[in-house]
Amino acid sequence: MNTDNLVTRLKEGSEKERLAALRHLERQGDETAINALVDLLTYEDSRLVQEAAVAALIRINTPQVAEAVVRLLESADPWVRNAAVEILQGLGETASDVIGYLLQSSDPDLRLFAVNVLGEVKYRKAVSLLQEVVNNDSNVNVVAAAVECLGEMGSRITDVRCLENVRRRFKDPFLHYAVAEALKKIGHM
């Protein structure tokens, strides 16, 4: 079956037909298939089909999936945003360039999503990226999330210094509490 027919079936078929079309598109794994599966997450009514699309996108596991999923982070639907985060987490290091891009966004919500992904994937560069957020981000909520993740993943003296320095940058009581908890988790207090 050609891609156009699969995309049509994905939009108009029964739930069983949509699931079958989804599996065929996953096997194709090309740009058209990826975009069709990402788009499906925004209009599909069946949670079973949505979950199958999330799993398929994770299994395709290419940088193109990560790039296509980014647009879902701005959805008004919390389920769709959470699905995007789940996919980025599932892609692991494959999504690292996209995560780096999101960390530079002017939108603090997108930076927060990126920090949440980093806290779960724990790939090689995650700790250094979290340190950069803690040292440089201007949004207290983004920094607090990064502090929490660093507490879970960090352990080096540079992590301790980074956490101690953030207290001087912000006078927020919650952030100071988060830093104290992170330092305890690292074993510094």
N, C-alpha and C positions, 0 to 999 in steps of 0.2 A: 504494500500500500504506500502511495506517495505521501510526502509530508503535508501537502495541502489537504488531502483527505483526512489524515490523522488529526490535523488542527481543527478541521470542521467537526469531526467526530468528538473531539475533546470539548467542543463548545455545545454541540447539539445532541449528542448521543445519550443513551440511557447511562445510568451509573456504571453498569458493567462495561458498556462500550467505552465510556470515558476512561475507566481504569485500564482497559486493553490498549487504547490509543496512547495513554500515558506511558505504559511499558515500552511500546514501540518507539515513542519519541525519546525515551531515556536511552535506549540502545543506539539511536542515531547520535544523540549527544551533540549535535551541531548548533550553530547560533539560532537558527529558526526554532529548533526543538526547545532549547533553553528558554528563549523568549516566550514561547507558547506556555511552557510550564510555569514560568514566573508570573505571566499574565493571569493564568488560571487561578492563582492564589488570591487574586483581587476580586474575582466574580463568582467563583464556585460556591455552591450552597452545601454540598456534601462534605462533611468534615473528613470522611473516609478518603475521598478523592483528594482533598487538600493535603492530608497527612501523607498520602502516597506520593504526591507531587514534591513535598518537602524531602522525603526519603530519596526520591529519584534525583533531585537536584544535588543532594549530598553525594550520592553515588557517582554522578557524572564528574564531580570534583575537578573542575577546571577553573582557572582565573576568570574565564568568561562568565561562569555561574556567579562568582562573587561580584563581578561588575554589574551584572543584570539585577541582582538581588538588592543592591544599594537603594534603588528607587522605592522599594517596599518599606524602607525605614521611615519614610515620610507619610505613610498611609494614615488615615484617620482611624482605621480599624486596629485596635490593640492586638488582635490575634495575628493579623498580617505582619505587624511590626515584630512580634515575638517569633513568628515563623522565620522572618528574615534573619533575626539574631541566631536562631537555632541552626539555620543553614550555614551562616558564616562560621559558627562554632564547629559545625560538623565538617566544614571544609578544612579546618585547621590551618596549617601553614600555607596552604594554597591561597588563602584569603589575605595573607599578610600585607600585600601591597595595597589592597583596598582598605584594610584596617589603618595602615599608615596614612592613607589619603583622608579617611574619616577623622582621624585625630587632628588633622590640620583644618578641618571645617570651621567656618564661622558660627555654625549652629551648635550650641552646647549639647542639645539632645543627641545629635549625631556623634559627637565626641563621647558622650556618656554610653551610647550603644557600643562604640568601639572599645571602650574600657571594659564593659561587661563581657564582650567577646574575649578580650585578652585574659580576663580573669578565669575563663573556663578552658581555653585551649592550651595554655601553658607551653607554647612553642618557644624555641630558642631565644628569640628577640623579645619575648613578652615582657620580661622583667625590665630590660633597658627602656622599652617603650613606656612602661608604667612609670619608671623613674622620670622620664622626660615630661610626662603629664604632671606628676607631682611637683616637679621643679619649675614648670613653665606655664601651665594652664592658669587662666585667670578666673575660672568659674569654680566656686567653692564646692558645688555638688559633684562636678566632674573630678576634682581633686580628691574629694572624700571617697568617691568610688575607687579611684586609683590607689589611694592609701589602703583601703580595705583589701583590695586584690594583692597589693604588695605585701601586706601582712600575711596573706596566705601563701605567697610564693617566694618572698624574699628571704635572705638570711645573711647576706654579706655586709661588711662594714659600710659599703657605699649605700646599701639600702637603709641602714640605720641613720646615717648622716642625712640622707635625702628626707627621711621621715622627720627627723629632728628639725631640719631647716624649714619645713613647711609651716611649723608653728609660728615662726617669725614672720612669714608672709601673710598669714591670715589670723585674725583675732576671733574666729568663729568657735564657740564652745563645742559644738558638735564635732567639728573637724579636730579639735584638740583631743576630744574623747576618742575619735577614730584612730588618731595617731598613737595614743596610749595603748589602745587595744592591739593595734598592728605591732607595736614594739614588743608587747607581751608575747604575741604569737611567734615572733621571730626569736624570742628568748632573750631580749635585751633588758627587760625590766623585771 
